């Protein structure tokens, strides 16, 4: 940087330091920029939260549908195989239901 550029920068700094109107305008501009940044951040965060909620709801719906389909398929197979006792147990015992879903490769 040249001596002329340094002197010019120092002159601007002196003007700024002694000019209350200029300082006030500067700080108002800074506050406005912070307010804008804060508003953008808040909106971005709200958008992310909304997107996560929508994604979770869709995932739960898909999971519920998939689970119901797997259980329905399992029950149909048990009926076809004539395993009435297994059928009843699957409806009463969630752990057993999970076991059979894995055994029949439905989960």
Secondary structure, DSSP 8 states (H G I E B T S, - for coil): --HHHHHHHHHHHHHHHH-HHHHHHHHHHHHHHHHHHHHHHHHHHHHHHHHHHHHHHHHHHHHHHHHHHHHHHHHHHHHHTT-HHHHHHHHH-HHHHHHHHHHTT--
